[in-house]
Amino acid sequence: VQLQASGGGLVQAGGSLRLSCAASVSTFSIDRIAWYRQAPGKQRELVAAISRGGNTNFADSVKGRFTIARDNAKNTVYLQMNSLKPEDTAVYYCNAVNVVRGVLTDYWGQGTLVTVSS
């Protein structure tokens, strides 16, 4: 599985961005797709995830501001980020997880930089 992340950029605080994660296979075949982020000097953290069945979970810091959705027809998962804050500044990474016959396999896309100015 190859993942292509895009949509990052520079935005002012309070603004919005939508990140896209395009997969090389049907997203319907992927057990879970998630977005992680890593700010300078910090560990990578989970931002949001969506399961094959559509269940979602979010980091507390983004609840109510970010949404995640998958478009299986386009093999793409989107992260809609609203009311952005300077602390959302980070490199955002797309991640896919599949479990096949009990074996978990992890896939990562390249990062896309989000910079939120105050």
C-alpha positions as CSV (number, residue, x, y, z in Angstrom):
1,V,0.0,0.0,0.0
2,Q,1.3,3.4,-1.0
3,L,0.0,6.5,0.6
4,Q,0.3,10.1,-0.8
5,A,-0.5,12.9,1.6
6,S,-1.2,16.4,0.3
7,G,-3.0,19.6,1.3
8,G,-0.6,21.1,3.8
9,G,0.3,24.8,3.8
10,L,0.4,28.0,5.7
11,V,-2.8,29.3,7.2
12,Q,-3.6,31.9,9.8
13,A,-5.0,31.0,13.2
14,G,-8.7,30.3,12.9
15,G,-8.5,29.2,9.4
16,S,-9.1,25.8,7.8
17,L,-7.2,23.3,5.7
18,R,-8.1,19.9,4.2
19,L,-5.5,17.2,4.0
20,S,-5.9,14.3,1.6
21,C,-4.4,10.9,1.8
22,A,-4.6,9.0,-1.5
23,A,-4.1,5.2,-1.3
24,S,-2.8,3.0,-4.1
25,V,-5.4,0.4,-3.2
26,S,-9.1,0.5,-2.4
27,T,-9.5,2.3,1.0
28,F,-12.4,-0.1,1.6
29,S,-9.8,-2.9,1.9
30,I,-7.8,-1.1,4.6
31,D,-8.7,-1.8,8.2
32,R,-7.8,1.6,9.6
33,I,-6.5,4.8,8.2
34,A,-5.2,7.5,10.5
35,W,-3.5,10.9,10.5
36,Y,-0.6,11.5,12.9
37,R,1.4,14.6,13.4
38,Q,4.8,15.5,14.7
39,A,5.7,19.0,15.8
40,P,9.4,20.0,16.1
41,G,11.0,18.5,19.2
42,K,7.9,16.4,20.0
43,Q,6.9,12.8,19.5
44,R,4.5,11.8,16.8
45,E,0.9,11.7,18.0
46,L,-2.3,10.3,16.7
47,V,-4.6,13.0,15.4
48,A,-7.6,11.1,14.0
49,A,-8.4,7.7,12.7
50,I,-11.2,6.0,10.8
51,S,-11.9,2.3,10.6
52,R,-13.2,0.3,7.7
53,G,-16.6,0.4,9.3
54,G,-16.5,4.2,9.6
55,N,-15.8,4.4,13.3
56,T,-13.7,7.5,14.2
57,N,-11.6,8.6,17.0
58,F,-9.8,11.9,17.7
59,A,-7.1,13.3,19.9
60,D,-8.7,15.4,22.7
61,S,-6.8,18.4,21.4
62,V,-8.6,18.4,18.0
63,K,-12.1,17.1,19.0
64,G,-14.8,19.5,17.7
65,R,-12.4,21.1,15.2
66,F,-11.2,18.2,13.0
67,T,-13.1,15.6,11.1
68,I,-12.0,12.6,9.2
69,A,-13.8,11.0,6.3
70,R,-13.1,8.3,3.7
71,D,-14.2,8.4,0.1
72,N,-13.8,4.8,-1.0
73,A,-14.7,5.7,-4.6
74,K,-11.6,7.9,-4.7
75,N,-9.5,5.7,-2.5
76,T,-8.9,8.8,-0.4
77,V,-9.2,9.8,3.3
78,Y,-9.6,13.4,4.2
79,L,-8.8,15.3,7.3
80,Q,-10.8,18.5,7.6
81,M,-9.1,20.9,10.0
82,N,-11.1,23.9,11.2
83,S,-10.4,26.6,13.8
84,L,-6.7,25.9,13.4
85,K,-4.4,27.0,16.2
86,P,-0.6,27.7,16.2
87,E,-0.2,24.5,18.3
88,D,-1.6,22.5,15.3
89,T,1.6,23.3,13.4
90,A,3.3,20.1,12.6
91,V,4.2,17.6,9.8
92,Y,1.1,15.5,9.3
93,Y,1.5,11.9,8.2
94,C,-1.0,9.4,6.8
95,N,-1.0,5.9,8.1
96,A,-2.8,2.7,7.1
97,V,-3.0,-0.5,9.1
98,N,-4.1,-3.9,7.8
99,V,-4.4,-7.1,9.8
100,V,-4.2,-10.2,7.6
101,R,-4.2,-13.7,9.1
102,G,-3.3,-12.1,12.4
103,V,-0.3,-10.2,11.1
104,L,-0.5,-6.4,11.4
105,T,1.2,-4.4,8.7
106,D,1.8,-0.7,8.9
107,Y,2.1,1.7,6.0
108,W,3.1,5.4,6.1
109,G,2.9,8.2,3.6
110,Q,5.3,11.1,3.4
111,G,4.4,14.0,5.5
112,T,2.7,17.2,4.6
113,L,3.6,20.4,6.5
114,V,0.9,22.4,8.2
115,T,2.0,25.8,9.6
116,V,-0.5,27.9,11.5
117,S,0.5,31.5,12.1
118,S,-0.8,33.5,15.0
